[in-house]
């Protein structure tokens, strides 16, 4: 990456509102950055500069709303009426939806400019696209929201959409050194987003700081309380050594423990807790639920376009089709027990502090990394935020993840803003 420093989304929106910057000017800045860096990063699957500039000019003529002409990246599992949507699959090459996904329509209604479509893995599963990590192109950016995370991290766009069924917002944000926010399940509507596992799929956002992520999500959900504000209440945080804790590398352990110490020095109350018994079987339960749901959600593709599906997804769909309803129901019983136990695990804490990924972005582009530190929280429908937390041994970003109570996203985002500030001091 270069030393390029882009505007924050909030500052850009304020300047557009004040008349010192136009949406067209900001869109051109983004397009110039893409022209400079896209050959290295490969974040975009569809980009039509003239269409984007025309949309920006319309915002300048008659724009309003909190997003005020801000360019955004739209993950290519989200329908767009004016751009092709291929879901990362050759099955849908050139596909033109009739309407925008609800989240895209809401973003446009709030004043955003849909700059283009960002690369996704195939159907937001595991088979990667062309995107490389902007910090080192020999390493993965993570997935499935690979293009969105890389585009935001590289300054191509201030905000972008992601989706998460296992770890597809949090992990790429951690690998690319930005903020990823996966809200409580259903906070941002997912109508018009290609389903992968409908009981888990969650629309999230990627940004360069917590306030920008909250600002974007607040505009989409009509929940102004999500924005942390200037007052920064001192949170209570619990460092949670979940059953997966041993799967993180030494650098990640050190980063999480250092984050806890930074929080203490900033005045936060930090406690620690070991693995909850209700979490021991969640990884296996997630595999059953995600594969069973995927075999159903992708039934048309599985039954009619088998030869156009990647080998890794064919394997998962075949596994899912073989799972019985009884096995699926038992997996959900495991999840429900853990969901009921989550308030007890949190206790008086505002959030749990856990790793966002096992370590730095792995070398190579054939895999997007391991969602081992994300699956649990996605299944529990809990809100999560990852914040950059230093660098690993190869100089690539590490992420600290905070997890909150289901439905109490505002409380989590306040804690995340506090952690972000503590790490920056």
matplotlib code that plots the C-alpha trace (Angstrom):
import matplotlib.pyplot as plt

x = [0.0, 1.0, 0.8, -2.5, -4.8, -8.5, -11.3, -13.4, -17.0, -18.3, -15.9, -16.7, -20.5, -20.0, -18.0, -20.6, -23.3, -21.3, -20.6, -16.8, -16.9, -19.2, -20.3, -18.9, -15.5, -15.4, -16.5, -13.7, -11.2, -12.3, -12.2, -8.7, -7.6, -9.1, -7.4, -4.1, -4.4, -7.0, -4.4, -2.7, -5.7, -8.4, -11.3, -13.9, -15.9, -18.0, -17.2, -18.8, -17.3, -19.7, -22.7, -21.2, -20.4, -23.9, -25.4, -23.1, -24.2, -27.8, -26.9, -25.3, -28.4, -31.0, -29.2, -30.2, -30.0, -27.2, -25.0, -25.1, -23.4, -20.9, -19.6, -20.0, -18.9, -21.7, -20.8, -21.7, -24.1, -26.5, -28.9, -28.5, -31.0, -28.4, -25.4, -24.9, -25.0, -23.2, -22.9, -19.3, -20.5, -20.2, -23.8, -25.0, -22.5, -24.2, -27.3, -29.3, -31.7, -34.9, -34.5, -32.0, -31.5, -33.2, -29.9, -28.8, -32.1, -31.9, -28.3, -29.3, -32.4, -30.0, -28.0, -25.2, -23.7, -23.3, -19.8, -19.6, -19.8, -17.0, -15.6, -17.1, -16.3, -18.6, -22.1, -20.3, -18.9, -15.2, -14.0, -12.1, -12.2, -9.3, -8.8, -5.4, -4.6, -3.7, -1.0, 0.8, -0.7, 0.8, -1.7, -5.4, -7.7, -10.0, -13.5, -16.2, -16.4, -12.9, -13.4, -15.3, -12.6, -9.7, -11.4, -12.0, -8.6, -6.9, -8.8, -10.8, -14.1, -15.0, -17.7, -18.7, -21.3, -20.3, -22.3, -21.4, -22.6, -19.5, -16.8, -17.1, -17.2, -15.0, -12.2, -11.5, -11.7, -9.1, -6.8, -7.0, -6.6, -10.0, -13.2, -15.8, -19.2, -21.6, -24.8, -27.3, -29.1, -31.6, -30.7, -30.0, -32.6, -31.2, -34.0, -32.4, -29.1, -28.4, -28.9, -26.3, -27.7, -30.8, -30.8, -27.3, -26.8, -26.2, -25.7, -22.7, -20.5, -16.8, -15.3, -12.0, -13.1, -15.8, -17.6, -17.9, -19.2, -21.8, -22.7, -23.3, -25.4, -27.4, -28.3, -29.4, -31.5, -32.9, -31.2, -29.3, -28.6, -26.0, -23.6, -21.3, -21.2, -18.5, -19.2, -17.3, -18.6, -16.1, -17.0, -16.7, -15.0, -14.5, -11.5, -13.0, -10.8, -13.3, -12.8, -11.0, -8.5, -5.6, -6.1, -4.9, -1.1, 1.2, 1.1, -2.7, -2.7, -0.3, -2.4, -5.6, -3.8, -2.2, -5.6, -7.0, -4.1, -4.7, -8.3, -7.3, -4.9, -7.7, -9.9, -12.1, -12.9, -11.5, -12.1, -11.2, -13.1, -12.4, -14.4, -18.1, -19.3, -22.2, -19.7, -17.8, -19.9, -20.7, -18.2, -19.6, -23.2, -22.3, -21.0, -24.3, -26.5, -24.6, -24.2, -27.9, -29.1, -26.8, -28.0, -31.5, -30.8, -28.7, -31.0, -31.5, -27.8, -27.0, -29.7, -29.4, -25.8, -23.7, -20.8, -20.5, -20.0, -16.5, -15.2, -15.1, -18.7, -19.9, -18.4, -20.2, -23.5, -23.3, -22.5, -25.5, -27.9, -27.0, -27.8, -31.1, -33.7, -33.1, -29.4, -30.2, -32.7, -30.2, -27.6, -30.0, -30.7, -27.0, -27.1, -30.2, -28.6, -25.6, -27.8, -29.7, -26.3, -24.9, -26.3, -24.8, -21.4, -21.4, -22.6, -22.2, -19.7, -20.6, -18.7, -16.5, -13.0, -11.8, -9.6, -11.0, -8.9, -6.2, -3.5, -2.4, -3.8, -2.4, 0.0, -1.6, -5.0, -6.3, -8.0, -9.6, -8.6, -10.3, -13.5, -12.9, -13.2, -16.4, -18.8, -19.9, -21.1, -22.8, -24.8, -25.8, -26.9, -24.8, -23.3, -19.5, -17.0, -13.3, -10.8, -7.2, -4.9, -1.3, 0.7, 1.9, 5.3, 5.0, 3.9, 0.3, -2.7, -4.2, -7.7, -9.3, -13.0, -15.7, -19.0, -22.1, -25.6, -28.1, -30.1, -27.9, -25.7, -25.4, -23.8, -21.3, -20.4, -19.7, -17.4, -15.7, -15.1, -13.6, -11.3, -10.3, -9.3, -7.4, -5.4, -4.6, -3.3]
y = [0.0, 3.6, 6.5, 7.7, 9.0, 9.1, 11.2, 9.5, 8.9, 11.3, 14.1, 13.7, 13.8, 16.9, 18.6, 17.7, 19.1, 22.3, 22.7, 22.4, 19.1, 17.6, 14.0, 14.1, 15.3, 12.5, 9.9, 11.0, 10.7, 7.2, 6.3, 7.7, 5.6, 2.5, 3.3, 3.5, 0.4, -2.0, -3.9, -4.8, -5.3, -6.6, -5.5, -4.9, -7.2, -4.5, -0.8, 1.7, 5.1, 7.0, 5.5, 6.2, 9.8, 10.3, 9.0, 11.3, 14.3, 13.4, 13.5, 16.9, 18.3, 16.8, 14.9, 14.6, 12.1, 11.2, 9.5, 12.7, 11.4, 9.1, 6.4, 2.9, -0.6, -3.2, -6.8, -8.8, -11.1, -8.1, -7.4, -4.1, -3.0, -1.0, -3.3, -7.0, -9.3, -12.6, -13.8, -14.8, -17.6, -18.3, -19.6, -15.9, -14.2, -11.1, -11.5, -8.3, -8.2, -6.3, -4.5, -3.4, -5.5, -3.8, -2.7, -1.1, 0.6, 2.0, 3.2, 5.0, 6.5, 7.8, 9.5, 7.0, 6.5, 2.8, 3.0, -0.6, -4.2, -5.7, -9.2, -12.0, -15.6, -18.0, -17.5, -16.0, -19.4, -20.5, -20.5, -17.2, -14.5, -12.4, -10.0, -9.8, -8.3, -4.6, -4.8, -7.6, -9.1, -12.5, -12.9, -13.4, -10.5, -12.9, -13.7, -13.8, -10.0, -9.9, -7.1, -4.8, -5.2, -4.6, -1.6, 0.1, -0.7, 0.6, 3.9, 3.1, 3.8, 5.0, 2.4, -1.0, -3.7, -7.2, -10.3, -12.9, -16.5, -17.7, -15.0, -13.1, -9.5, -9.8, -12.0, -9.9, -6.7, -8.1, -9.3, -6.0, -3.8, -2.0, -2.1, -4.7, -4.6, -7.6, -6.4, -8.5, -10.8, -9.0, -5.4, -4.6, -6.3, -9.0, -9.2, -9.3, -10.7, -14.1, -16.6, -19.0, -20.1, -18.1, -18.7, -17.3, -14.7, -11.2, -8.0, -6.0, -3.1, -2.3, 1.0, 2.6, 3.4, 2.5, 5.8, 5.4, 1.9, 3.0, 6.0, 3.8, 1.2, 3.9, 5.4, 2.0, 1.0, 4.3, 3.8, 7.0, 5.6, 3.3, 6.2, 6.3, 10.1, 12.3, 11.1, 7.9, 6.0, 3.7, 0.1, -3.2, -5.8, -9.5, -11.2, -14.5, -17.5, -19.5, -23.2, -22.0, -19.8, -22.4, -22.1, -18.5, -18.0, -16.4, -13.0, -13.0, -14.0, -11.2, -8.7, -9.6, -9.5, -6.1, -4.8, -5.8, -4.0, -0.9, -1.0, -1.2, 1.8, 3.8, 3.1, 0.2, -2.6, -5.8, -9.3, -12.7, -15.9, -19.4, -21.4, -21.8, -25.4, -24.4, -23.4, -26.6, -28.1, -24.9, -25.4, -28.8, -27.4, -24.5, -27.0, -28.9, -25.8, -24.0, -27.0, -28.1, -24.6, -24.1, -27.3, -25.9, -22.2, -23.3, -26.1, -24.7, -24.4, -27.7, -29.6, -27.9, -26.4, -28.9, -28.8, -25.0, -25.1, -25.2, -28.4, -27.1, -25.9, -29.2, -31.0, -28.9, -29.0, -32.8, -33.0, -30.7, -32.7, -35.8, -34.2, -35.4, -33.1, -34.7, -33.8, -30.3, -29.9, -31.2, -28.7, -25.9, -27.2, -26.9, -23.3, -22.4, -23.6, -21.4, -18.5, -18.7, -18.8, -15.7, -13.2, -15.2, -15.3, -11.5, -10.9, -7.2, -6.8, -4.6, -6.9, -9.9, -9.4, -12.3, -12.8, -11.9, -14.5, -17.1, -14.7, -12.6, -13.2, -16.5, -16.5, -17.4, -16.7, -20.2, -19.9, -17.0, -18.2, -19.8, -18.5, -20.4, -17.2, -16.1, -19.0, -19.1, -15.5, -15.6, -18.6, -16.9, -13.9, -11.6, -8.3, -8.2, -5.5, -6.0, -3.3, -3.2, -4.3, -4.1, -6.3, -9.8, -11.3, -10.7, -7.1, -7.8, -6.5, -8.3, -7.7, -7.6, -8.6, -7.4, -9.3, -7.9, -8.8, -9.7, -6.6, -4.2, -3.1, 0.5, -0.6, -2.8, 0.0, 2.4, -0.2, -0.7, 3.1, 3.1, 0.2, 1.9, 5.0, 3.0, 1.2, 4.5, 6.2]
z = [0.0, -0.5, 1.9, 0.4, 3.1, 2.0, 3.7, 6.3, 5.2, 7.9, 7.0, 3.3, 4.0, 6.1, 3.3, 0.7, 3.0, 3.5, -0.3, -0.1, -1.9, -4.5, -4.9, -8.4, -7.2, -4.5, -7.0, -9.4, -6.5, -5.9, -9.5, -9.9, -6.9, -8.5, -11.8, -10.0, -7.9, -9.3, -11.3, -8.1, -5.7, -8.0, -5.8, -8.4, -10.7, -12.3, -12.7, -15.1, -14.3, -16.5, -14.8, -11.4, -12.3, -13.6, -10.4, -8.4, -10.5, -9.7, -6.0, -6.4, -8.2, -5.8, -3.1, 0.5, 3.3, 5.7, 3.1, 0.9, -2.3, -0.7, -3.1, -1.7, -2.8, -3.3, -2.8, -5.8, -4.0, -3.8, -6.6, -8.5, -11.1, -13.1, -12.9, -13.5, -10.5, -10.9, -7.3, -8.0, -10.2, -14.0, -13.8, -13.6, -15.9, -17.3, -15.1, -14.8, -11.8, -12.1, -8.8, -6.1, -3.0, -0.1, 1.5, -1.8, -2.2, 1.3, 0.8, -2.4, -0.7, 2.0, -0.7, -1.5, -4.9, -5.8, -7.3, -8.5, -7.6, -5.5, -5.8, -3.8, -3.4, -5.3, -3.7, -0.7, 0.2, -0.1, -3.7, -4.0, -6.7, -8.0, -5.1, -3.3, 0.1, -0.5, 2.1, 0.3, -2.9, -2.2, 0.7, 0.8, 1.7, 3.4, 2.2, 1.2, 1.3, -0.2, -2.8, -0.3, 2.4, 0.0, -1.7, 1.7, 3.0, -0.1, -0.2, -3.3, -1.5, 2.0, 2.7, 1.4, 2.0, 3.2, 4.2, 6.8, 7.1, 9.0, 9.1, 5.8, 7.2, 10.3, 8.9, 5.7, 7.7, 10.1, 7.3, 5.5, 8.6, 8.7, 10.7, 10.0, 11.7, 11.5, 13.1, 15.1, 12.7, 10.6, 11.6, 7.9, 5.6, 3.3, 0.8, -2.7, -1.3, -2.8, 0.1, 1.1, 4.5, 5.2, 9.0, 9.3, 6.4, 7.8, 5.9, 7.4, 6.6, 6.1, 6.9, 8.0, 11.6, 14.0, 13.7, 9.9, 10.2, 12.7, 10.6, 7.6, 9.5, 11.2, 7.8, 6.5, 9.5, 10.6, 14.0, 14.9, 18.3, 16.7, 16.3, 19.3, 19.7, 21.3, 24.9, 25.4, 28.4, 30.0, 29.1, 31.0, 28.8, 29.3, 27.6, 26.7, 26.0, 24.0, 23.0, 19.9, 21.8, 21.3, 17.5, 17.4, 16.9, 19.5, 17.8, 18.0, 21.7, 22.4, 20.4, 22.3, 25.7, 24.7, 23.8, 27.2, 28.8, 26.7, 27.8, 31.4, 31.1, 29.5, 32.5, 31.3, 33.7, 32.1, 33.5, 32.0, 31.5, 30.1, 27.7, 28.4, 28.2, 26.0, 23.3, 23.1, 20.2, 18.3, 15.5, 14.6, 14.8, 12.5, 9.9, 10.0, 9.8, 7.1, 4.9, 5.3, 4.6, 1.7, 0.0, 0.2, -0.7, -3.7, -4.7, -8.2, -8.9, -7.3, -9.3, -12.6, -12.9, -11.0, -13.5, -13.2, -9.4, -7.9, -6.5, -2.9, -3.1, -4.7, -1.8, 0.7, -1.1, -1.4, 2.3, 3.1, 1.0, 3.0, 6.4, 7.9, 9.3, 12.7, 12.6, 11.6, 14.5, 17.0, 15.8, 16.4, 19.9, 20.6, 19.3, 21.3, 24.5, 23.8, 22.8, 26.1, 27.9, 26.2, 28.7, 31.5, 29.8, 29.3, 32.9, 33.6, 30.7, 27.7, 25.3, 25.0, 23.6, 21.3, 18.3, 14.9, 13.1, 13.9, 12.8, 9.8, 6.3, 5.1, 2.1, -1.2, -2.9, -3.1, 0.3, 2.2, 5.7, 8.6, 10.2, 13.4, 15.5, 13.8, 13.3, 16.9, 17.0, 13.6, 14.7, 18.0, 15.9, 18.1, 16.8, 16.3, 15.4, 14.5, 15.0, 13.8, 16.6, 15.4, 13.0, 13.0, 12.3, 8.5, 8.9, 8.1, 10.1, 13.1, 14.4, 17.8, 17.9, 20.3, 20.6, 22.2, 23.2, 20.5, 19.7, 21.7, 18.8, 20.1, 23.3, 21.4, 19.0, 21.9, 23.4, 20.0, 19.7, 23.1, 22.2, 18.9, 20.8, 23.5, 20.8, 19.0, 22.2]

ax = plt.figure().add_subplot(projection="3d")
ax.plot(x, y, z, "-o")
ax.set_aspect("equal")
plt.show()
